């Protein structure tokens, strides 16, 4: 059995940037065991297998695997899957906007593919999230110690550290400068001696509201006890919590806000995530996440009978 797959760089317009996601656009008939083996073999952060449960031009079932396990929900694969399905012709594209429904284990996701000259150029999907925001945070001394930064680099004027969860808790910490985000180094010994582990958060979203790039408004980075010292992992999973965090401040006016968050820098697979949020002052927050993608590779795998 031969099966085709594609690899896309997601949340970027340039090759060798963003996050790499593999997509198998026609996985009908593949077993769970085979999908696990393929995801482990490709060894990317996420691998998507697409199924066609109904005779529909605009609805697909997607199952997402990391090299270790199946994921019930993931955001990067939505962008990659919609882009690849449009690119390879599995989804008939309509000039302008093509709507698509992608069903993950966690539920159906409505997405729009922007189309120009018959090709996909941008993908946006909608979610409504409910968050829990806790203003309890470690002291500035503790934050600076386990982030490897100076206390003076922490921002308390416009923002402040808060714990935010949309199902997974993040300790969100604002700093003044982009350089601080890039140069921070997580100190596990200082972390273990602080009150931080008591917050239940195992990942810190460190961000600055200044960036040298004209296409983004914030620069963000994930650090934590389970993240390698020099790793700069994708931040897409933290964006619902980040949007809820911004809405938790009184100076964030009610209404629709449009902004972009970038990860990395020019030398480290930079990503740009476009966000739209409808701040109504309610518990639930309508959120739209968008990004570009580019095709990195495509190939065929010969599966044994």
C-alpha positions in Angstrom: 0.0 0.0 0.0 1.4 3.4 -1.0 0.3 6.5 0.9 1.1 10.1 0.2 2.0 12.7 2.8 3.0 16.3 2.9 5.0 18.4 5.3 4.1 22.1 5.8 5.8 24.9 7.6 3.0 26.5 9.5 2.5 30.1 10.8 5.0 31.4 8.3 5.3 32.6 4.7 9.0 31.4 4.4 10.5 28.0 4.2 12.6 26.8 7.1 10.5 28.9 9.6 7.4 28.2 11.7 6.4 24.7 12.9 6.7 21.6 10.7 3.5 19.5 10.5 3.0 16.4 8.5 -0.4 15.7 6.8 -1.6 12.5 5.3 -4.6 13.8 3.2 -6.1 10.3 2.6 -5.7 8.1 5.7 -8.9 6.1 5.1 -8.3 2.5 6.1 -5.2 3.1 8.3 -5.2 1.4 11.7 -4.4 3.2 15.0 -1.2 1.1 15.3 -0.1 2.2 11.8 -0.8 5.9 12.5 1.2 5.7 15.7 4.1 4.1 13.9 4.1 6.7 11.1 3.9 9.6 13.6 6.8 8.1 15.6 8.8 7.6 12.4 8.4 11.1 11.1 9.1 12.4 14.6 7.6 15.9 14.1 5.7 17.7 16.8 2.4 16.7 15.2 1.3 14.4 12.3 -2.2 14.6 10.9 -4.3 11.8 9.4 -7.3 12.9 7.4 -10.4 10.8 6.9 -13.5 11.2 4.7 -16.4 10.0 6.8 -19.1 11.6 4.6 -19.4 12.4 0.9 -18.8 16.1 1.6 -16.7 18.6 -0.2 -16.2 20.7 2.9 -16.0 18.4 5.9 -13.1 16.1 7.0 -12.2 14.1 10.1 -8.6 14.6 11.3 -6.7 12.6 13.9 -3.6 14.2 15.3 -0.6 12.3 16.8 2.6 13.4 18.4 5.5 10.9 18.4 4.3 9.7 21.8 0.4 9.8 21.8 -2.8 10.9 20.1 -3.9 14.5 20.8 -7.6 15.4 21.2 -7.0 19.0 20.0 -4.2 20.9 18.4 -4.2 24.3 16.6 -1.1 24.1 14.4 -2.5 21.0 12.6 -5.7 22.9 11.7 -3.7 25.4 9.7 -1.5 22.7 8.1 -4.4 20.4 7.2 -6.7 23.1 5.7 -3.7 24.4 3.7 -2.6 21.0 2.4 -6.1 19.8 1.6 -6.6 22.9 -0.5 -3.2 22.7 -2.1 -3.5 19.0 -3.1 -7.0 19.3 -4.4 -8.8 17.3 -1.8 -10.9 20.3 -0.9 -12.3 22.2 -3.9 -11.2 25.8 -3.5 -13.5 28.8 -4.1 -11.7 32.1 -5.1 -11.8 34.4 -2.1 -12.9 32.3 0.9 -13.5 28.6 1.1 -15.1 27.4 4.3 -14.2 24.0 5.7 -15.2 21.9 8.8 -12.4 19.9 10.4 -13.4 17.5 13.1 -10.9 16.6 15.8 -11.6 14.3 18.8 -12.5 17.3 20.9 -15.1 18.4 18.4 -15.7 20.2 15.0 -13.7 23.3 14.1 -14.9 25.8 11.5 -12.1 27.2 9.4 -11.8 29.5 6.4 -9.2 29.1 3.7 -8.2 32.3 1.9 -7.7 31.6 -1.8 -5.9 33.7 -4.4 -5.3 32.5 -8.0 -6.7 29.1 -7.1 -4.2 28.5 -4.3 -4.5 28.6 -0.5 -2.8 31.6 1.1 -4.1 31.9 4.7 -6.1 29.8 7.1 -8.2 31.0 10.0 -10.2 29.0 12.5 -12.7 29.9 15.2 -12.9 28.8 18.9 -14.7 30.0 22.0 -12.7 29.5 25.1 -13.6 29.7 28.8 -10.7 30.7 31.1 -9.8 30.8 34.8 -7.6 33.7 35.7 -5.7 33.8 39.0 -3.8 36.9 40.1 -1.7 34.9 42.5 1.9 34.7 41.2 5.4 34.2 42.6 7.3 37.2 43.9 9.4 39.3 41.5 12.5 37.9 43.2 11.4 34.3 42.5 10.3 35.1 38.9 13.6 36.7 38.1 15.6 33.8 39.7 14.0 31.0 37.7 13.8 33.0 34.5 17.4 34.1 34.7 16.5 37.8 34.3 16.7 40.9 36.4 13.8 42.0 38.5 13.9 45.4 36.8 13.1 43.7 33.5 9.6 42.6 34.7 6.7 44.7 33.5 4.2 45.9 36.2 3.1 49.1 34.5 0.8 47.8 31.8 0.6 44.1 32.7 1.4 41.8 35.6 2.1 38.1 36.1 -1.0 36.0 36.2 -2.0 32.3 36.1 -4.4 31.6 33.3 -6.0 28.3 32.3 -8.2 27.4 29.4 -7.9 23.7 30.3 -4.1 23.8 30.7 -2.5 26.3 33.1 0.1 28.8 32.1 2.0 31.2 34.3 2.1 34.3 32.0 4.9 36.8 32.8 5.3 40.2 31.0 8.7 41.8 30.5 9.7 45.1 29.0 11.9 44.0 26.1 12.1 41.6 23.3 15.8 41.0 24.2 14.7 39.8 27.6 12.4 37.2 26.2 15.1 35.9 23.8 17.8 35.8 26.5 15.9 34.3 29.4 17.2 30.9 30.7 15.0 28.7 32.9 16.6 27.7 36.2 15.0 24.5 37.4 16.7 24.7 40.9 15.3 28.1 41.5 11.9 27.0 40.2 11.8 24.1 42.7 12.6 26.4 45.6 9.9 28.9 44.7 6.1 28.8 45.2 5.7 28.4 41.4 5.1 24.7 41.4 2.2 25.2 43.8 0.4 27.2 41.1 0.0 23.9 39.1 1.5 25.6 36.0 4.3 23.7 34.4 4.9 26.1 31.6 5.7 29.8 31.6 4.6 32.1 28.8 7.1 34.9 28.8 6.2 37.8 26.6 7.1 41.4 25.6 4.8 43.9 24.0 7.6 45.2 21.8 9.1 43.4 18.9 11.5 44.5 16.1 9.3 43.0 13.4 6.6 45.0 11.7 4.2 42.1 11.3 3.8 41.4 15.0 2.7 43.1 18.2 4.0 40.7 20.9 6.9 38.3 21.1 6.4 35.3 23.3 8.3 32.2 24.4 7.5 29.1 26.4 9.9 28.0 29.2 9.5 25.5 32.0 10.7 22.4 33.8 9.8 20.1 30.9 11.2 22.3 28.2 14.8 22.0 27.1 17.1 24.9 28.1 17.7 26.0 24.5 14.3 24.9 23.1 11.8 27.5 21.8 8.7 25.3 21.3 5.5 26.4 19.3 3.2 28.7 21.3 -0.1 28.0 19.6 -1.5 26.0 22.4 -0.9 28.9 24.8 -2.7 31.5 22.7 -6.2 31.0 24.1 -4.8 31.6 27.6 -2.8 34.6 26.3 -5.9 36.2 24.8 -7.9 35.6 28.0 -5.0 37.1 29.9 -5.1 40.3 27.9 -8.8 40.5 28.4 -8.4 40.2 32.2 -7.0 43.7 32.4 -9.4 46.6 32.7 -7.5 48.7 30.2 -8.3 46.2 27.5 -11.5 47.7 26.1 -14.6 45.8 25.1 -14.8 45.0 21.4 -12.9 43.2 18.8 -9.1 43.3 19.0 -6.8 42.2 16.2 -3.1 41.5 16.9 -0.2 39.2 16.0 2.2 37.2 18.3 5.5 36.0 17.1 7.8 33.3 18.4 11.5 32.9 17.8 13.7 35.2 15.8 15.2 35.5 12.3 17.6 32.6 13.1 15.3 30.2 14.9 12.2 29.2 12.9 10.2 32.3 13.5 6.4 31.9 13.6 3.6 34.6 13.4 0.2 33.8 14.8 -2.6 36.2 13.9 -5.4 36.5 16.6 -8.8 38.2 16.7 -10.7 38.2 19.9 -14.1 39.6 20.8 -13.8 41.0 24.4 -17.3 41.2 25.7 -16.3 41.1 29.4 -17.9 37.6 29.7 -16.4 34.3 30.9 -16.4 32.9 27.4 -14.1 34.5 24.8 -14.7 34.1 21.0 -11.3 33.8 19.4 -10.1 33.5 15.8 -6.6 32.1 15.1 -5.0 32.5 11.7 -1.8 32.0 9.9 0.0 31.3 6.6 1.7 28.1 5.6 4.1 26.9 2.9 4.8 23.5 1.5 8.1 22.1 2.6 8.0 18.5 1.2 5.8 15.8 -0.2 6.4 12.1 -0.6 5.1 8.5 -0.7 5.5 5.8 1.9 5.3 2.1 1.0 3.4 0.4 3.8 3.8 -3.3 4.3 0.6 -5.4 3.8 
